Amino acid sequence: MRVHSLKKLFVGTPIATAQARHERLSGAVALAVFSSDALSSTAYATEEVLLALASAGPAAIAYAVPIGLAIAALIVVVISSYRQTIVAYPGGGGAYIVAKDNLGTLPGLLAGAALLIDYTLTVAVSVAAGVAALTSAVPSMFPYRALLGVVLIALIATANLRGLRESGNIFAVPTYLFVASFGAMIGYGLVRWFLGVDPEPVPVLAGEAHAVGLFVILRAFASGCTALTGVEAVSDGVPAFRPPEAANARRVLAALGVILFLLFMGITFLAAHYRVLPRPEETVVSQLARHIFGAGFLYFEIQAVTMMILVLAANTAFADFPRLASFLARDGFMPRQFANRGDRLVFSNGILILGGTAALLIVLFDGDVHGLIPLYAVGVFLSFTLSQAAMVRRWITRREPGWRWRLWLNAIGASVTGLVVIVIAGTKFIHGAWIVVVLMPLLVSLFLAIRRHYAEVARQLSLENFGTPAPMEHVVLVLVGDLQRGVVQALQYARTLSPSAKAVYVELDPDKTRRLEERWGKWGMGVPLVVLTSPYRLLRPPLLDYLDHLQARGEHVMVTIVIPEFIPARWWQHLLHNQTALLIKGSLLFRKNVVVTDVPYHLAR
C-alpha cells in the first residue's frame, strides 16, 4: 500500500488507454520535447571543435569558423533529408524502421543498435555538460559532479514516467528560455563586434595557420558534428504529434533546423572572434558570456539556462529510446517487456533501463564530458547514413511522386553523413570510439539471439503437427517438515487436487519422525505419509531421488509438489526463519513435468 502511494506521488495516477489521443503533443510542446537534445549540443559542440584545434596551438582557432560553416551545411542537408523521411513514413520514420523496411533486417538492427547507444550517451553527455555549466559558475561543486549527474538523471526519469505530455509541459519553458537567452547573447555579441566595441583580436600569422595539419582539422570537424545529435528525434516521434502528424512534424523539424543553424554559427563565430580557448574548469559558453555580459546577473542567467537545457536535453532520449526499444521488442529483437506501456501510457521499462545505464556511465567517467564525447556521434551518424541510404532505395524502387529530386537529396545526405562516419571513426577511434564500434555488432548479435529464442519458443509451443496428447498420470505430493495448521491446510488443498495425494517427509532426526508418526493418525487427513531417509541430513537429494523414481515411469507422469508455508505478519520476521520452501522451489523450478504449488498460511499480527 505504501509503495502504491509513493508511486502515485512521484508518477501520478494511471491514465486510461482511451485517453492516449489526448496525450499527443502540440507543435510548441513537441519542439521542446524533441529538439532539446539538438539545441543543447550548441552549448558544447563549438567547445569540442576548439578543443581539437587547440591541440595544434592557439593559431589553429582561425579554422573554427570554416569548420563551423561545413558543419552548418551538414545540418541543412540532414534536416532536409529527414523532412523527406517524414513524408514517406508518417507513422514514424526512425532509422531502424526505414533501414529494415528498405535495406533488410541486419542494416535495420545495426541502425537500431547505433541509436540505442547514441540515446544512452545523449543522456550521459547532456547531463555531464549541464553539470559542467553549473560547476563553471560554482567551482566548489566540481568534486561532486558525478553525484549531481546521477541525481539529475533520476529526476528526469521520474518526470518522464509521469507521461510524455506532462514532461513536455515541464520542459517547454526552459527550452524556449534557452533559445531566447542564447539568441540575445549572440545578437548582443554580434552588435558589439559590428560596432567595434570590443578590441580587435590578435591576428593569426599566415604561416601559423598553415601549420595546422589535415588530421587536426578533420578531428575538429568530427568533434563538432555532435551539433547534429538529436535531429532525428522528430522523425522518430511522429506518432506523438497531434493530427496532421506528418505536417506538424515537418514544421517542427524545419524550425529546429533554423534555430540550430543560427545558434551554432553564432557561438562559433563569437568564440573564434574572442580567441576563446577551452579550459577544464570553465566552459566556452561561460567564457563567452563573461566576455559579453561581464560577471553580473546576465552571466549567471546564461549559465543557469545552459545547465537547464543540457540537463533537459536528456528528455529527447527519454522520449525516443523507449519508443525505439518498443519497436525492437514488437519485432522480437528485444525482451517483450519493452513493448508494454506503463500506468501513464509511457514505455516505463525503457525509461528505467535508459536512466540506469546513463547513470552508470556518469559514475564510470566521473561526469567528465570530454571523456564521454569520443564515444558520441559515431552511432548517430551511422544511423543517419543507413536511414538516408534506405530512403534512396525506396525512391528507386517505388518511384513515388517527386522521387527524382527526393532521391538526389537523400543520396547527398547519405554520402555526406557516410563520409562523416568514416572521419569520426578514424579520428576518434583510439580516443574511445572503438568501444562503440565494437559494441554495435555485439548488440546486433544479442538482438538476433533474442529473436532466435522467441522463434524457438513459438515453434515448440505451436499446435501445428501436434498429435493427440497421451493420457496424463497425476501424482500429488505434500512436503511436510512438521505437523501444524499450515500443513493441515495444505493437506486439505492437496486432496482437492487428487484423492490419492501423498505426504512426503525427509527424515533428518529419527526421534522427530516418531513424534510426527504418532500424531499423523489424528491430523493427517487420511493422507498416506512417505518417509524418506537422509543419511547425511540433507533435504533436497532424497526428495529429488524420489521424484526421479516417480518420473521413471515415463513422460506422461506429472508431479505436483504442494508446499505449505507460513507467512509472518512483518517483513523483517522472515529473517528469523529458515527459507526452506524458497530453496526447494528454486531446486524444482527448471525440472520438467513438475509443478510447484505454494499454500500460504498467514499469521496474525
C-alpha positions as CSV (number, residue, x, y, z in Angstrom):
1,M,0.0,0.0,0.0
2,R,2.8,2.4,0.9
3,V,4.7,1.5,-2.3
4,H,1.5,2.3,-4.3
5,S,1.1,5.6,-2.6
6,L,4.7,6.6,-3.3
7,K,4.3,5.6,-6.9
8,K,1.2,7.7,-7.2
9,L,3.0,10.7,-5.6
10,F,6.0,10.6,-8.0
11,V,4.5,9.1,-11.2
12,G,0.8,10.2,-10.9
13,T,-2.5,8.4,-11.2
14,P,-2.9,5.9,-14.0
15,I,-4.1,7.1,-17.4
16,A,-6.8,5.0,-19.3
17,T,-5.9,3.7,-22.7
18,A,-8.8,5.7,-24.2
19,Q,-7.0,8.9,-23.2
20,A,-4.0,8.1,-25.3
21,R,-5.1,10.5,-28.1
22,H,-5.2,13.4,-25.6
23,E,-1.6,12.8,-24.7
24,R,-0.4,13.9,-28.2
25,L,1.8,17.0,-28.4
26,S,1.2,20.4,-29.9
27,G,3.8,21.9,-32.2
28,A,5.2,24.2,-29.5
29,V,5.5,21.5,-26.9
30,A,6.8,19.0,-29.4
31,L,9.6,21.4,-30.3
32,A,10.6,21.5,-26.7
33,V,10.4,17.7,-26.3
34,F,12.2,16.6,-29.5
35,S,14.6,19.5,-30.0
36,S,16.2,19.9,-26.6
37,D,18.9,17.4,-27.5
38,A,19.9,19.0,-30.7
39,L,19.7,22.6,-29.4
40,S,21.6,21.7,-26.3
41,S,24.5,20.4,-28.4
42,T,25.2,24.0,-29.4
43,A,26.4,24.6,-25.8
44,Y,29.3,22.1,-26.2
45,A,29.8,21.4,-30.0
46,T,31.8,24.6,-30.6
47,E,33.9,23.8,-27.5
48,E,34.7,20.4,-28.9
49,V,35.9,22.0,-32.2
50,L,38.1,24.5,-30.3
51,L,39.4,21.7,-28.0
52,A,40.6,19.7,-31.1
53,L,42.1,22.8,-32.8
54,A,43.8,24.0,-29.6
55,S,46.0,20.9,-29.7
56,A,47.8,22.4,-32.6
57,G,48.3,25.8,-30.9
58,P,46.2,29.0,-30.5
59,A,46.7,29.9,-34.1
60,A,44.6,27.0,-35.2
61,I,41.5,28.7,-33.7
62,A,41.3,30.6,-37.0
63,Y,39.9,27.4,-38.6
64,A,36.9,27.3,-36.2
65,V,34.6,29.4,-38.5
66,P,35.3,27.5,-41.7
67,I,34.8,24.2,-39.9
68,G,31.6,25.6,-38.4
69,L,30.3,26.5,-41.8
70,A,30.9,23.0,-43.0
71,I,29.0,21.6,-40.0
72,A,26.2,24.1,-40.6
73,A,25.9,23.0,-44.2
74,L,25.7,19.4,-42.9
75,I,22.9,20.5,-40.6
76,V,20.9,21.8,-43.6
77,V,21.5,18.6,-45.6
78,V,20.5,16.3,-42.8
79,I,17.4,18.3,-41.8
80,S,16.2,18.4,-45.4
81,S,16.7,14.7,-45.8
82,Y,14.8,13.8,-42.6
83,R,11.9,16.0,-43.8
84,Q,11.6,13.7,-46.7
85,T,11.6,10.7,-44.4
86,I,8.6,12.1,-42.5
87,V,6.7,12.3,-45.8
88,A,7.5,8.7,-46.6
89,Y,6.9,7.4,-43.1
90,P,4.1,9.5,-41.5
91,G,3.7,6.7,-38.9
92,G,7.2,7.3,-37.5
93,G,10.3,7.0,-39.6
94,G,13.1,6.1,-37.3
95,A,16.3,4.8,-38.8
96,Y,15.5,1.3,-37.6
97,I,12.2,1.1,-39.3
98,V,13.3,2.9,-42.5
99,A,16.5,0.8,-42.9
100,K,14.8,-2.5,-42.0
101,D,12.0,-1.8,-44.5
102,N,14.2,-0.9,-47.4
103,L,17.7,-2.5,-46.8
104,G,16.8,-5.6,-44.8
105,T,16.9,-6.9,-41.2
106,L,20.7,-6.6,-40.5
107,P,21.0,-2.9,-41.6
108,G,17.9,-2.1,-39.6
109,L,19.3,-3.8,-36.5
110,L,22.6,-2.0,-36.9
111,A,20.7,1.3,-37.1
112,G,18.7,0.4,-34.0
113,A,21.8,-0.6,-32.1
114,A,23.5,2.6,-33.1
115,L,20.6,4.7,-32.0
116,L,20.2,2.9,-28.6
117,I,23.8,3.6,-27.9
118,D,23.5,7.2,-29.0
119,Y,20.4,7.8,-26.9
120,T,22.2,6.4,-23.8
121,L,25.2,8.6,-24.5
122,T,22.9,11.6,-25.1
123,V,21.7,11.3,-21.6
124,A,25.1,10.9,-20.1
125,V,26.8,13.6,-22.2
126,S,24.0,16.1,-21.8
127,V,23.7,15.8,-18.1
128,A,27.5,15.8,-17.6
129,A,27.7,19.0,-19.8
130,G,24.9,20.6,-17.7
131,V,26.7,19.8,-14.5
132,A,29.9,21.3,-16.1
133,A,27.9,24.6,-16.7
134,L,26.9,24.6,-13.1
135,T,30.4,23.9,-11.8
136,S,31.8,26.6,-14.1
137,A,29.7,29.2,-12.2
138,V,30.1,27.5,-8.8
139,P,33.6,25.8,-8.8
140,S,33.2,24.5,-5.2
141,M,30.7,21.9,-6.6
142,F,33.2,20.5,-9.1
143,P,34.3,17.5,-6.9
144,Y,30.6,16.4,-6.7
145,R,29.8,16.4,-10.5
146,A,29.2,12.6,-10.8
147,L,26.8,12.6,-7.8
148,L,25.0,15.7,-9.3
149,G,24.7,13.9,-12.6
150,V,23.1,10.8,-11.1
151,V,20.6,12.8,-9.1
152,L,19.6,14.9,-12.2
153,I,19.1,11.7,-14.3
154,A,16.9,10.3,-11.6
155,L,14.7,13.5,-11.6
156,I,14.4,13.5,-15.4
157,A,13.5,9.8,-15.5
158,T,10.8,10.4,-12.9
159,A,9.4,13.3,-14.9
160,N,9.2,11.1,-18.0
161,L,7.5,8.3,-16.1
162,R,4.6,10.8,-15.5
163,G,3.8,10.8,-19.2
164,L,5.0,12.4,-22.5
165,R,2.7,15.4,-22.5
166,E,3.3,16.2,-18.8
167,S,7.0,16.0,-19.1
168,G,6.8,18.2,-22.3
169,N,4.9,20.9,-20.5
170,I,7.5,20.8,-17.7
171,F,10.4,21.2,-20.1
172,A,8.9,23.7,-22.6
173,V,9.7,26.8,-20.6
174,P,13.4,26.1,-20.0
175,T,13.8,25.2,-23.7
176,Y,12.4,28.5,-25.0
177,L,14.2,30.4,-22.3
178,F,17.4,28.9,-23.5
179,V,16.7,29.8,-27.1
180,A,15.8,33.4,-26.2
181,S,18.8,33.8,-23.8
182,F,21.4,32.4,-26.3
183,G,19.8,34.4,-29.1
184,A,20.1,37.6,-27.0
185,M,23.8,36.8,-26.1
186,I,24.7,36.1,-29.7
187,G,22.8,39.1,-31.0
188,Y,24.4,41.5,-28.5
189,G,27.8,40.0,-29.1
190,L,27.5,40.5,-32.9
191,V,26.3,44.1,-32.3
192,R,29.4,44.7,-30.2
193,W,31.6,43.2,-32.9
194,F,29.9,45.2,-35.7
195,L,30.3,48.5,-33.8
196,G,33.8,47.7,-32.8
197,V,33.1,47.9,-29.0
198,D,35.5,45.1,-28.3
199,P,39.2,45.4,-29.1
200,E,40.3,43.5,-32.3
201,P,41.6,40.1,-31.5
202,V,45.3,39.4,-32.1
203,P,45.7,38.4,-35.8
204,V,47.0,35.0,-36.7
205,L,50.1,34.8,-38.9
206,A,49.6,33.1,-42.2
207,G,52.5,30.7,-41.5
208,E,51.0,29.7,-38.2
209,A,47.6,29.0,-39.8
210,H,49.1,26.8,-42.5
211,A,51.0,24.8,-39.9
212,V,47.7,23.1,-38.8
213,G,47.6,19.5,-40.1
214,L,44.7,17.9,-42.0
215,F,44.2,15.4,-39.3
216,V,43.6,18.1,-36.7
217,I,41.1,19.8,-38.9
218,L,39.2,16.5,-39.6
219,R,39.2,15.7,-35.9
220,A,37.8,19.2,-35.1
221,F,35.1,18.7,-37.7
222,A,34.3,15.2,-36.3
223,S,34.1,16.6,-32.8
224,G,31.8,19.5,-33.9
225,C,29.5,17.1,-35.6
226,T,28.0,16.4,-32.2
227,A,25.9,19.5,-33.0
228,L,23.7,17.3,-35.2
229,T,22.9,14.7,-32.5
230,G,19.2,14.6,-31.8
231,V,17.9,16.0,-35.1
232,E,16.5,12.5,-36.0
233,A,14.3,12.6,-32.9
234,V,11.4,14.4,-34.7
235,S,11.3,11.8,-37.4
236,D,11.3,9.0,-34.8
237,G,8.5,10.6,-32.8
238,V,5.9,11.5,-35.5
239,P,3.1,9.4,-33.8
240,A,3.4,11.6,-30.7
241,F,2.2,14.7,-32.7
242,R,-1.3,16.0,-32.9
243,P,-3.0,15.4,-36.3
244,P,-2.0,16.1,-39.0
245,E,1.0,14.3,-37.6
246,A,3.4,14.4,-40.6
247,A,2.7,18.0,-41.4
248,N,3.2,19.2,-37.8
249,A,6.4,17.1,-37.5
250,R,7.9,18.7,-40.7
251,R,7.2,22.2,-39.5
252,V,8.8,21.4,-36.1
253,L,11.9,19.9,-37.8
254,A,12.2,23.0,-40.1
255,A,12.0,25.3,-37.1
256,L,14.6,23.1,-35.3
257,G,17.0,23.4,-38.3
258,V,16.8,27.2,-38.4
259,I,17.3,27.6,-34.7
260,L,20.1,25.1,-34.6
261,F,21.9,26.7,-37.6
262,L,21.8,30.2,-36.1
263,L,22.8,29.3,-32.6
264,F,25.7,27.0,-33.6
265,M,27.2,29.5,-36.1
266,G,26.7,32.5,-33.7
267,I,28.5,30.8,-30.9
268,T,31.3,29.5,-33.2
269,F,31.9,33.0,-34.7
270,L,32.0,34.7,-31.4
271,A,34.3,32.1,-29.8
272,A,36.7,32.5,-32.8
273,H,36.5,36.3,-32.6
274,Y,37.3,36.3,-28.8
275,R,40.0,33.7,-29.3
276,V,38.3,31.6,-26.6
277,L,40.3,28.5,-25.6
278,P,38.7,25.6,-23.7
279,R,39.6,25.2,-20.0
280,P,38.9,22.2,-17.8
281,E,37.3,24.4,-15.1
282,E,35.2,26.7,-17.3
283,T,33.2,26.0,-20.5
284,V,33.5,28.1,-23.7
285,V,29.9,29.3,-23.3
286,S,30.8,30.6,-19.8
287,Q,33.8,32.4,-21.1
288,L,31.8,34.0,-23.9
289,A,29.0,35.1,-21.6
290,R,31.6,36.6,-19.3
291,H,33.2,38.5,-22.2
292,I,29.9,39.8,-23.5
293,F,27.9,40.5,-20.3
294,G,30.5,40.6,-17.6
295,A,30.2,38.8,-14.3
296,G,26.7,40.1,-13.4
297,F,23.2,38.8,-13.5
298,L,23.1,38.1,-17.2
299,Y,26.2,35.9,-17.0
300,F,24.6,33.7,-14.3
301,E,21.3,33.6,-16.2
302,I,23.2,32.2,-19.3
303,Q,24.9,29.6,-17.1
304,A,21.5,28.7,-15.5
305,V,19.7,28.2,-18.8
306,T,22.7,26.4,-20.2
307,M,22.6,24.0,-17.4
308,M,18.8,23.5,-17.7
309,I,18.8,22.9,-21.5
310,L,21.8,20.5,-21.2
311,V,20.1,18.5,-18.5
312,L,16.7,18.6,-20.2
313,A,18.3,17.5,-23.4
314,A,18.3,14.1,-21.9
315,N,14.5,14.3,-22.3
316,T,14.7,13.8,-26.0
317,A,16.5,10.5,-25.4
318,F,13.9,9.5,-22.8
319,A,11.2,10.2,-25.3
320,D,12.8,8.2,-28.2
321,F,14.8,5.4,-26.5
322,P,11.8,3.7,-25.0
323,R,9.8,4.1,-28.3
324,L,12.7,2.5,-30.3
325,A,13.0,-0.3,-27.8
326,S,9.3,-1.0,-28.1
327,F,9.7,-1.3,-31.9
328,L,12.5,-3.8,-31.5
329,A,10.5,-5.7,-28.8
330,R,7.5,-5.7,-31.1
331,D,9.6,-7.4,-33.8
332,G,11.1,-9.9,-31.3
333,F,14.6,-8.4,-31.1
334,M,14.4,-7.2,-27.5
335,P,12.6,-8.6,-24.4
336,R,8.8,-8.1,-24.8
337,Q,8.6,-6.1,-21.6
338,F,9.9,-3.1,-23.5
339,A,6.7,-3.1,-25.6
340,N,4.5,-2.7,-22.6
341,R,3.1,0.7,-21.7
342,G,3.0,1.7,-18.0
343,D,0.3,3.3,-16.0
344,R,0.9,6.7,-17.6
345,L,0.9,5.4,-21.2
346,V,4.7,5.5,-21.5
347,F,7.2,2.7,-22.0
348,S,8.3,2.6,-18.4
349,N,10.8,-0.3,-18.7
350,G,12.7,1.6,-21.4
351,I,12.8,4.7,-19.3
352,L,14.2,2.9,-16.3
353,I,16.8,1.0,-18.3
354,L,18.0,4.1,-20.0
355,G,18.2,6.1,-16.8
356,G,20.2,3.3,-15.0
357,T,22.6,2.8,-17.9
358,A,23.3,6.5,-18.3
359,A,23.8,7.0,-14.6
360,L,26.3,4.1,-14.6
361,L,28.2,5.9,-17.4
362,I,28.3,9.1,-15.4
363,V,29.8,7.3,-12.5
364,L,32.4,5.3,-14.6
365,F,33.6,8.5,-16.4
366,D,33.3,10.7,-13.2
367,G,31.0,13.1,-15.0
368,D,33.7,14.1,-17.5
369,V,32.2,15.5,-20.7
370,H,35.4,15.3,-22.7
371,G,35.8,11.6,-21.7
372,L,32.3,10.8,-23.0
373,I,32.4,12.8,-26.2
374,P,34.7,10.5,-28.1
375,L,32.1,7.8,-27.7
376,Y,29.5,10.1,-29.1
377,A,28.3,10.8,-32.6
378,V,29.6,7.6,-34.2
379,G,26.2,5.8,-33.7
380,V,24.0,8.8,-34.6
381,F,25.8,9.4,-37.9
382,L,25.8,5.7,-38.8
383,S,22.0,5.8,-38.2
384,F,21.8,8.9,-40.4
385,T,23.7,7.2,-43.2
386,L,21.6,4.0,-43.1
387,S,18.4,5.9,-42.9
388,Q,19.2,8.1,-45.9
389,A,20.6,5.2,-47.9
390,A,17.4,3.3,-47.2
391,M,15.4,6.3,-48.5
392,V,17.4,6.3,-51.7
393,R,16.5,2.6,-52.2
394,R,12.8,3.4,-51.5
395,W,12.7,6.2,-54.1
396,I,14.4,4.0,-56.7
397,T,12.1,1.0,-56.2
398,R,8.7,2.8,-55.6
399,R,9.1,5.9,-57.8
400,E,6.6,7.9,-55.9
401,P,5.6,11.5,-56.9
402,G,8.7,13.7,-56.9
403,W,11.0,10.8,-56.4
404,R,13.9,12.1,-58.6
405,W,14.7,15.2,-56.6
406,R,14.0,13.4,-53.3
407,L,16.4,10.7,-54.5
408,W,19.2,13.2,-55.0
409,L,18.5,14.9,-51.7
410,N,18.7,11.7,-49.7
411,A,21.7,10.5,-51.8
412,I,23.6,13.6,-50.9
413,G,22.6,13.2,-47.3
414,A,23.7,9.5,-47.2
415,S,27.0,10.4,-48.9
416,V,27.9,13.3,-46.6
417,T,26.9,11.5,-43.4
418,G,28.7,8.3,-44.5
419,L,31.8,10.4,-45.0
420,V,31.4,11.9,-41.6
421,V,31.1,8.3,-40.1
422,I,34.5,7.5,-41.6
423,V,36.0,10.7,-40.3
424,I,34.6,10.4,-36.8
425,A,35.6,6.7,-36.5
426,G,39.1,7.4,-37.9
427,T,39.9,10.4,-35.8
428,K,38.3,9.3,-32.5
429,F,39.0,5.6,-32.7
430,I,41.9,5.5,-30.3
431,H,40.2,8.0,-28.0
432,G,37.3,5.8,-27.2
433,A,35.2,5.5,-30.4
434,W,36.4,1.9,-30.7
435,I,34.1,1.0,-27.8
436,V,31.1,2.0,-29.8
437,V,32.4,0.3,-32.9
438,V,32.8,-3.0,-31.1
439,L,29.6,-2.6,-29.1
440,M,27.3,-2.2,-32.1
441,P,27.8,-5.6,-33.7
442,L,27.6,-7.2,-30.2
443,L,24.2,-5.6,-29.7
444,V,23.1,-6.8,-33.1
445,S,24.2,-10.3,-32.2
446,L,22.2,-10.0,-29.0
447,F,19.1,-8.9,-30.9
448,L,19.4,-11.9,-33.2
449,A,19.9,-14.3,-30.3
450,I,16.7,-12.9,-28.6
451,R,14.8,-13.3,-31.9
452,R,16.0,-16.9,-32.3
453,H,14.9,-17.6,-28.7
454,Y,11.4,-16.3,-29.4
455,A,11.2,-18.2,-32.7
456,E,12.2,-21.4,-30.9
457,V,9.7,-20.8,-28.1
458,A,7.0,-20.2,-30.7
459,R,8.0,-23.4,-32.6
460,Q,7.9,-25.6,-29.5
461,L,4.5,-24.1,-28.4
462,S,2.9,-24.3,-31.8
463,L,0.0,-26.7,-32.3
464,E,1.0,-27.3,-35.9
465,N,1.7,-31.0,-36.5
466,F,0.9,-31.6,-32.8
467,G,-0.8,-35.0,-32.3
468,T,-3.3,-36.0,-29.6
469,P,-1.5,-35.9,-26.3
470,A,-1.1,-39.1,-24.3
471,P,-3.2,-39.6,-21.1
472,M,-1.5,-38.0,-18.1
473,E,-0.9,-39.6,-14.7
474,H,-1.1,-37.0,-11.9
475,V,0.9,-37.5,-8.7
476,V,0.3,-35.0,-5.9
477,L,2.9,-34.8,-3.1
478,V,2.7,-32.6,0.0
479,L,6.1,-31.7,1.5
480,V,5.9,-32.0,5.3
481,G,8.5,-30.7,7.7
482,D,6.3,-30.8,10.8
483,L,2.6,-31.1,11.7
484,Q,0.9,-27.8,12.2
485,R,-2.1,-25.7,11.0
486,G,-0.4,-24.7,7.8
487,V,0.3,-28.3,6.9
488,V,-3.3,-29.4,7.6
489,Q,-4.5,-26.6,5.3
490,A,-2.1,-27.8,2.6
491,L,-3.3,-31.4,3.0
492,Q,-6.8,-30.3,2.5
493,Y,-5.9,-28.5,-0.6
494,A,-3.9,-31.5,-2.0
495,R,-6.9,-33.8,-1.6
496,T,-8.9,-31.4,-3.8
497,L,-6.3,-32.0,-6.5
498,S,-6.2,-35.7,-6.2
499,P,-7.8,-38.2,-3.7
500,S,-4.6,-40.3,-3.9
501,A,-2.3,-37.4,-2.7
502,K,0.6,-38.4,-0.5
503,A,2.6,-36.6,2.1
504,V,6.5,-36.7,1.9
505,Y,8.7,-36.2,4.9
506,V,12.5,-36.3,4.7
507,E,13.9,-37.8,8.0
508,L,16.7,-35.7,9.5
509,D,16.1,-36.8,13.1
510,P,14.6,-40.3,14.0
511,D,13.0,-39.0,17.2
512,K,11.2,-36.2,15.4
513,T,10.0,-38.8,12.9
514,R,8.4,-41.0,15.6
515,R,6.6,-37.9,17.1
516,L,5.3,-37.0,13.7
517,E,4.0,-40.5,13.0
518,E,2.3,-40.6,16.4
519,R,0.2,-37.5,15.6
520,W,-0.3,-38.3,11.9
521,G,-3.2,-40.6,12.5
522,K,-5.2,-37.7,14.1
523,W,-4.2,-34.8,11.9
524,G,-3.0,-36.4,8.7
525,M,-6.5,-36.1,7.0
526,G,-6.2,-39.7,5.8
527,V,-3.3,-38.8,3.5
528,P,-0.5,-41.5,3.4
529,L,2.9,-40.4,4.8
530,V,6.0,-41.4,2.9
531,V,9.2,-41.1,5.0
532,L,12.5,-40.6,3.0
533,T,15.7,-41.4,4.8
534,S,18.6,-38.9,4.6
535,P,21.9,-40.4,5.9
536,Y,23.7,-37.1,5.5
537,R,20.9,-34.9,6.9
538,L,20.3,-33.2,3.6
539,L,16.8,-32.3,2.5
540,R,16.9,-31.9,-1.3
541,P,18.9,-35.1,-2.5
542,P,16.4,-37.6,-1.1
543,L,13.5,-35.6,-2.5
544,L,15.0,-35.3,-5.9
545,D,15.8,-39.1,-5.9
546,Y,12.2,-39.8,-5.1
547,L,11.0,-37.6,-7.9
548,D,13.3,-39.5,-10.3
549,H,11.8,-42.7,-9.2
550,L,8.2,-41.5,-9.8
551,Q,9.0,-40.0,-13.2
552,A,10.9,-43.0,-14.4
553,R,7.6,-44.5,-15.5
554,G,7.5,-42.1,-18.5
555,E,7.0,-38.6,-19.7
556,H,3.2,-38.9,-19.1
557,V,3.8,-38.6,-15.3
558,M,3.0,-35.1,-14.0
559,V,4.0,-34.4,-10.4
560,T,2.5,-31.5,-8.4
561,I,4.5,-30.6,-5.3
562,V,2.4,-28.8,-2.6
563,I,4.5,-26.7,-0.2
564,P,2.9,-25.4,3.0
565,E,4.4,-22.1,4.0
566,F,3.5,-19.8,6.9
567,I,3.8,-16.1,6.2
568,P,4.9,-13.9,9.2
569,A,2.9,-10.7,9.8
570,R,6.0,-8.4,9.5
571,W,8.5,-8.4,6.7
572,W,11.5,-8.4,9.0
573,Q,10.2,-11.6,10.7
574,H,11.1,-13.6,7.6
575,L,14.8,-13.2,8.7
576,L,14.1,-15.2,11.8
577,H,13.0,-18.3,9.9
578,N,14.6,-20.8,7.5
579,Q,13.8,-20.2,3.9
580,T,13.4,-23.9,3.2
581,A,10.4,-23.5,0.9
582,L,12.2,-21.0,-1.2
583,L,15.2,-23.3,-1.6
584,I,13.0,-26.2,-2.6
585,K,11.1,-24.1,-5.2
586,G,14.4,-23.0,-6.6
587,S,15.6,-26.6,-7.0
588,L,12.4,-27.6,-8.8
589,L,12.0,-24.5,-11.0
590,F,13.6,-26.0,-14.1
591,R,12.6,-29.6,-13.6
592,K,10.4,-31.0,-16.4
593,N,6.8,-32.1,-15.6
594,V,7.0,-30.9,-12.1
595,V,4.5,-28.2,-10.8
596,V,5.2,-26.4,-7.6
597,T,2.2,-25.0,-5.7
598,D,2.7,-22.9,-2.6
599,V,-0.1,-22.9,0.0
600,P,0.5,-19.9,2.3
601,Y,-0.8,-19.7,5.9
602,H,-0.8,-16.1,7.1
603,L,0.0,-15.5,10.7
604,A,-1.9,-12.8,12.6
605,R,-0.2,-9.6,13.8
